[in-house]
């Protein structure tokens, strides 16, 4: 299993591109320095009135298929299911 940790700070306005389908994937730089792309739909449950901010971990299988996106770190109390 592969694990990619990263920080996100996406405004509500920017998230609208993902919501409307204008952008369907998110590209981030993991703390390891790797560039990671994943489906924007994984972010939906983390959207708040301020957008999406916090530290996250993306879990992928050995074929790089996304398994789960989790909030981690100090911002875990902002999870909006």
Residue pairs with C-beta under 8 A, 6 or more apart in sequence:
1 59
1 60
1 61
1 62
1 67
2 59
2 60
2 61
2 62
2 64
3 57
3 58
3 59
3 60
4 28
4 30
4 32
4 34
4 36
4 57
4 58
4 60
5 30
5 31
5 32
5 55
5 56
5 57
5 72
6 28
6 29
6 30
6 31
6 36
6 55
6 56
6 58
7 31
7 54
7 55
7 56
8 26
8 28
8 43
8 52
8 53
8 54
8 55
8 56
9 51
9 52
9 53
10 43
10 51
10 52
10 53
11 50
11 51
12 47
12 49
12 50
12 51
13 51
14 51
15 43
15 47
15 51
15 52
17 23
18 24
18 26
18 40
18 43
23 40
24 39
24 40
24 41
25 37
25 38
25 39
25 40
26 37
26 38
26 39
26 40
26 42
26 43
27 35
27 36
27 37
28 35
28 36
28 38
29 35
29 36
30 36
36 58
38 58
38 66
38 69
39 66
42 58
42 66
42 69
43 52
43 69
45 79
45 80
45 81
46 52
46 54
46 56
46 69
46 71
46 79
46 80
47 80
48 78
48 80
53 75
53 78
54 71
54 73
54 75
54 76
54 78
55 71
55 72
55 73
55 74
55 75
56 69
56 70
56 71
56 72
57 69
57 70
57 72
58 66
58 68
58 69
58 70
59 66
59 67
59 68
59 69
59 70
60 66
60 67
61 67
71 78
71 79
